[in-house]
Amino acid sequence: MTGRGGLDCALIYYIMNLFKLALFPVIFGVGISPMARPQSSNDRPKMPIGRVKLALMSFLLISALLLLPQGSAQPPNDPFSVIIAAQWPRDKVGSDLPVNVTITNTSTKRITIIDTRRFCDYDVDIRDGAGDVPPTGKWRQKIKCEGVEISGRRIIRELKPNESYSDLLILKQWYEVDHPGKYQVQIGRKIPDQLGKGWVKSNMITLTVTE
């Protein structure tokens, strides 16, 4: 186990051992037989103050760790998910580079998504092995989405919980991928105003472009 989870488990294990060492002899009277235990209150052994402090600190630390938010345990706040997959993970320079996009309603209620121009609905991020972004495609340069009424495609999608639909994006329309190499691709879908604000990011995929 690596990362945050491994660190938390190791720390909790260490603290629990301290807790056991601090309180076990006091609570269960380790090393004192039933016949040898003092009967009078004056002769009764007192709990060491150092062990009490150590036990209390251990308990507080364990409680704090258990209350820390864990990324994998947090339920998604986005109303839908975006999963992408390349039709051809290996393609040639100048190809369309088509990518299938699957949008799934991850909420507990019915949602409405309206598909308009793909350039306005989606945000495509492509980076080569050096982290550089290819030049913007000529088609993408001509499209303006902010401050204008979007005309053209308008498809109303009514999705029940766990229901999905697919869309197809041609990455060549976004960027001019004219050099061979490996490219990392991530796509974002805009959240409709009635469902919130921002973008839902997809998984990351790798495209191999050859000559």
C-alpha positions as CSV (number, residue, x, y, z in Angstrom):
1,M,0.0,0.0,0.0
2,T,1.4,3.4,-0.9
3,G,0.4,7.1,-0.6
4,R,-1.9,8.6,1.9
5,G,-3.7,5.4,2.8
6,G,-0.4,3.5,3.6
7,L,0.8,6.4,5.8
8,D,-2.6,6.6,7.7
9,C,-2.6,2.8,8.3
10,A,1.0,2.8,9.6
11,L,0.4,5.8,11.8
12,I,-2.8,4.2,13.3
13,Y,-1.0,1.0,13.9
14,Y,1.8,2.8,15.7
15,I,-0.6,4.8,17.9
16,M,-2.7,1.8,18.7
17,N,0.4,0.0,20.0
18,L,1.2,3.0,22.2
19,F,-2.3,3.0,23.4
20,K,-2.1,-0.7,24.3
21,L,1.3,-0.4,26.0
22,A,0.0,2.6,28.0
23,L,-3.3,1.2,29.3
24,F,-3.0,-2.6,29.2
25,P,-0.9,-3.0,32.3
26,V,-3.1,-0.4,34.2
27,I,-6.5,-1.8,33.3
28,F,-5.7,-5.5,33.5
29,G,-3.1,-5.5,36.1
30,V,-0.4,-7.3,34.1
31,G,2.2,-8.9,36.4
32,I,0.0,-8.8,39.5
33,S,-1.7,-12.1,40.5
34,P,-5.2,-12.0,42.0
35,M,-3.9,-13.1,45.4
36,A,-1.1,-10.5,45.5
37,R,-3.2,-7.5,44.6
38,P,-3.5,-5.1,47.6
39,Q,-6.8,-4.9,49.3
40,S,-6.7,-1.5,50.9
41,S,-7.4,1.7,49.0
42,N,-4.2,3.2,50.4
43,D,-2.0,0.3,49.1
44,R,-3.8,0.2,45.7
45,P,-1.3,1.1,42.9
46,K,-1.9,4.5,41.3
47,M,-2.2,4.9,37.6
48,P,1.0,6.5,36.2
49,I,0.4,10.1,35.1
50,G,2.7,9.7,32.1
51,R,0.8,6.7,30.8
52,V,-2.5,8.5,31.2
53,K,-1.3,11.4,29.1
54,L,0.1,9.1,26.5
55,A,-3.1,7.1,26.3
56,L,-5.2,10.2,26.0
57,M,-3.0,11.7,23.3
58,S,-3.2,8.4,21.4
59,F,-6.9,8.3,21.6
60,L,-7.2,11.9,20.3
61,L,-4.9,11.2,17.4
62,I,-6.7,8.1,16.4
63,S,-10.0,9.9,16.5
64,A,-8.6,12.8,14.4
65,L,-7.3,10.3,11.8
66,L,-10.6,8.5,11.5
67,L,-12.4,11.9,10.9
68,L,-10.0,13.0,8.1
69,P,-11.7,13.1,4.7
70,Q,-10.6,10.3,2.4
71,G,-10.7,11.1,-1.4
72,S,-11.8,7.6,-2.4
73,A,-14.6,7.6,0.2
74,Q,-16.2,10.9,-0.8
75,P,-19.3,10.6,-2.9
76,P,-19.2,12.4,-6.3
77,N,-20.8,15.8,-6.3
78,D,-21.0,16.1,-10.0
79,P,-24.4,15.3,-11.5
80,F,-22.9,13.1,-14.2
81,S,-19.7,11.4,-15.2
82,V,-17.7,11.6,-18.4
83,I,-15.8,8.5,-19.7
84,I,-13.8,8.7,-22.9
85,A,-12.3,6.0,-25.1
86,A,-10.4,6.3,-28.4
87,Q,-11.8,4.5,-31.3
88,W,-8.3,3.9,-32.5
89,P,-5.6,4.3,-29.7
90,R,-3.0,4.2,-32.4
91,D,-3.5,6.4,-35.5
92,K,-1.5,8.3,-38.1
93,V,-0.6,12.0,-38.4
94,G,-3.5,13.9,-40.0
95,S,-6.2,11.4,-38.9
96,D,-9.5,12.5,-37.4
97,L,-8.6,11.0,-34.0
98,P,-12.2,10.1,-33.0
99,V,-13.0,9.7,-29.3
100,N,-16.2,8.2,-27.9
101,V,-17.6,10.1,-24.9
102,T,-20.1,8.4,-22.5
103,I,-22.1,10.6,-20.2
104,T,-23.8,8.9,-17.3
105,N,-26.2,10.3,-14.8
106,T,-24.6,9.7,-11.4
107,S,-27.1,11.6,-9.3
108,T,-30.2,10.2,-7.6
109,K,-32.7,12.1,-9.8
110,R,-33.6,12.7,-13.4
111,I,-31.4,15.3,-15.1
112,T,-31.6,17.2,-18.4
113,I,-28.6,17.8,-20.6
114,I,-28.9,19.8,-23.8
115,D,-26.3,19.1,-26.5
116,T,-25.4,22.2,-28.6
117,R,-22.2,22.8,-30.5
118,R,-19.5,20.3,-29.4
119,F,-17.0,23.1,-29.3
120,C,-19.1,24.9,-26.7
121,D,-20.2,21.8,-24.8
122,Y,-16.8,20.2,-24.4
123,D,-13.3,21.2,-23.4
124,V,-10.6,19.1,-24.9
125,D,-7.1,19.0,-23.4
126,I,-4.3,17.4,-25.5
127,R,-0.6,17.4,-24.5
128,D,2.4,15.7,-26.0
129,G,5.2,13.9,-24.2
130,A,6.8,17.2,-23.2
131,G,3.5,18.6,-21.9
132,D,3.0,21.0,-24.8
133,V,-0.4,21.7,-26.4
134,P,-0.7,21.3,-30.2
135,P,-1.8,24.3,-32.3
136,T,-5.5,25.0,-32.2
137,G,-7.4,23.7,-35.2
138,K,-8.7,26.2,-37.8
139,W,-12.3,25.1,-37.2
140,R,-12.0,25.7,-33.5
141,Q,-10.6,29.2,-34.0
142,K,-13.8,30.3,-35.8
143,I,-16.2,29.2,-33.1
144,K,-17.2,31.7,-30.3
145,C,-19.3,30.3,-27.4
146,E,-19.2,33.2,-24.9
147,G,-21.7,36.1,-25.1
148,V,-23.5,34.8,-28.2
149,E,-26.5,32.7,-28.8
150,I,-25.5,29.2,-29.8
151,S,-27.2,28.0,-33.0
152,G,-27.1,24.7,-34.8
153,R,-27.3,21.4,-33.0
154,R,-29.8,21.2,-30.1
155,I,-30.6,17.8,-28.6
156,I,-32.4,17.5,-25.3
157,R,-31.3,14.5,-23.2
158,E,-33.4,13.3,-20.3
159,L,-31.4,10.9,-18.2
160,K,-32.7,8.8,-15.4
161,P,-30.3,7.8,-12.6
162,N,-27.5,5.6,-14.0
163,E,-28.7,6.1,-17.5
164,S,-26.1,7.0,-20.2
165,Y,-25.7,8.3,-23.7
166,S,-22.7,8.5,-26.1
167,D,-21.3,11.3,-28.2
168,L,-18.4,11.4,-30.7
169,L,-15.7,14.0,-30.8
170,I,-13.2,14.5,-33.7
171,L,-10.1,15.8,-32.0
172,K,-8.7,17.0,-35.3
173,Q,-11.3,19.7,-35.1
174,W,-9.8,21.0,-31.9
175,Y,-6.1,20.6,-32.4
176,E,-3.6,20.1,-35.3
177,V,-1.8,17.0,-34.1
178,D,0.8,17.0,-36.9
179,H,3.8,15.3,-35.1
180,P,4.2,11.6,-34.2
181,G,4.4,10.7,-30.5
182,K,2.2,9.9,-27.5
183,Y,-0.5,12.3,-26.5
184,Q,-2.4,12.5,-23.2
185,V,-6.1,13.4,-23.7
186,Q,-8.7,14.6,-21.2
187,I,-12.1,16.0,-22.0
188,G,-14.4,18.1,-19.9
189,R,-18.2,18.5,-20.2
190,K,-19.8,21.7,-19.2
191,I,-22.4,21.4,-16.4
192,P,-25.8,22.9,-17.3
193,D,-26.7,26.0,-15.3
194,Q,-29.7,24.3,-13.7
195,L,-27.4,21.6,-12.4
196,G,-24.6,23.8,-11.1
197,K,-21.5,25.4,-12.5
198,G,-18.1,24.3,-13.8
199,W,-17.0,21.3,-15.8
200,V,-16.9,17.5,-15.3
201,K,-13.5,16.1,-16.2
202,S,-13.1,12.7,-17.9
203,N,-10.6,10.0,-17.4
204,M,-7.2,10.4,-19.1
205,I,-6.3,8.3,-22.2
206,T,-3.2,8.0,-24.3
207,L,-3.2,8.3,-28.1
208,T,-0.2,7.1,-30.1
209,V,0.2,9.1,-33.3
210,T,2.5,7.6,-36.0
211,E,3.9,8.9,-39.3
